[in-house]
Amino acid sequence: MPLKIDEKDKKIIRLLHKDPNISQEEIAKEVGLSQPSVALRIKKLRETGLIEKTVGINPKKMGMMLAKVDVETTDSNELIEKFKKCPYFLAGFVVSGKNNVCMIFFGEDMSTLETIVNRHIRILEIVKNLEFNVIIRMEGEITAPVKFGEILEKPPCGSKILCKNCTAHGEGCLGCPLTGDYLGELL
């Protein structure tokens, strides 16, 4: 059930979107409320998940490539769940039509994106068909949550092959930043 917000909440959201560092006092003046009332509204908006503060990287400004992968799968939930912790995964959508999942990935180069698609998605039994497209131009900004820094014993996508044992690693693919086998410079 969608949450209800009033005009003052909408104005608070617009002000925060325009300037995430705006003070509650400034918002109070703009909205016509007291600072404590604004604080309570912002707290409620955050607790209900209507607004979030995301810290991450902007792939576009870092010179990263973006890819859209449309997949026909027999289990959309399993496919998206498998990549939620992947440091290259931006978003996944269950959509209508033959290709029932759309996934967005980013990476430093084409070889890394191709490796994700060909060695981690295309090979899955639940994948029936796949279309891989590089995003040429993007309008707006994207913040990719930081999912790197911690070194894991196993790849977060569940791959049975470690990057260092993969024939694509070093032959174009930069590897996964979470396995300790990452050869890139940006992440």
C-alpha positions, -999 to +999 in steps of 0.1 A: +000+000+000+015+034-010+023+058+018+005+091+019+024+124+020+011+159+021+022+191+002+047+200+030+063+166+028+066+169-010+082+204-006+107+189+019+116+161-005+121+186-034+143+208-012+164+178-001+167+166-037+179+200-048+204+204-020+210+173+002+230+194+026+203+220+032+198+226+069+165+218+087+163+255+096+164+265+060+137+239+051+116+252+080+116+287+066+108+275+031+080+252+042+065+273+070+071+249+098+092+249+129+126+232+128+115+204+152+085+197+130+107+195+099+131+171+118+101+148+127+089+148+091+123+140+077+127+112+103+093+098+093+102+100+056+135+082+062+119+055+085+092+047+059+118+046+031+104+074+011+137+093+012+172+078+014+206+092+017+229+072-005+267+074-005+284+059-035+302+066-068+289+082-100+299+057-127+294+082-155+318+107-139+344+080-133+344+071-170+327+038-164+308+019-191+271+010-184+254-020-198+217-031-199+211-069-199+176-081-208+171-117-198+144-143-204+145-164-173+124-190-156+131-175-121+134-137-121+137-135-083+166-159-082+184-142-110+182-107-094+190-121-059+222-137-073+236-104-084+225-081-055+259-082-039+279-079-071+300-047-070+292-041-107+254-044-103+234-012-103+198-023-105+175-051-115+139-049-127+113-076-132+094-065-163+067-077-186+074-093-219+095-122-231+127-108-215+113-106-180+143-092-162+163-060-170+197-056-152+220-027-152+258-032-147+288-008-148+324-015-153+357+000-163+358-018-197+339-039-222+358-071-214+347-070-177+311-064-187+312-092-213+327-116-187+298-108-163+273-116-190+290-146-207+305-163-176+281-154-149+246-149-164+244-166-198+256-200-183+228-202-157+202-229-162+174-204-154+185-182-183+167-190-216+177-160-237+197-128-231+203-095-249+234-074-239+235-037-248+260-010-239+244+022-228+257+049-252+243+080-235+227+086-201+206+116-189+206+123-152+228+110-125+233+076-109+248+068-076+262+033-074+263+022-037+299+012-028+300-026-026+338-030-025+365-027+000+359-060+019+377-091+006+355-122+004+366-158+002+340-166-024+326-144-052+294-127-042+276-139-073+281-175-062+304-184-090+323-216-084+354-203-102+375-177-085+387-148-107+424-158-104+414-193-119+393-179-147+408-178-182+392-143-188+410-128-158+439-108-170+429-115-206+406-085-206+385-090-175+396-070-145+381-094-120+358-088-090+369-062-065+355-083-037+377-113-043+411-096-040+419-105-076+408-071-090+433-057-116+416-024-122+423+011-108+390+028-104+373+006-078 
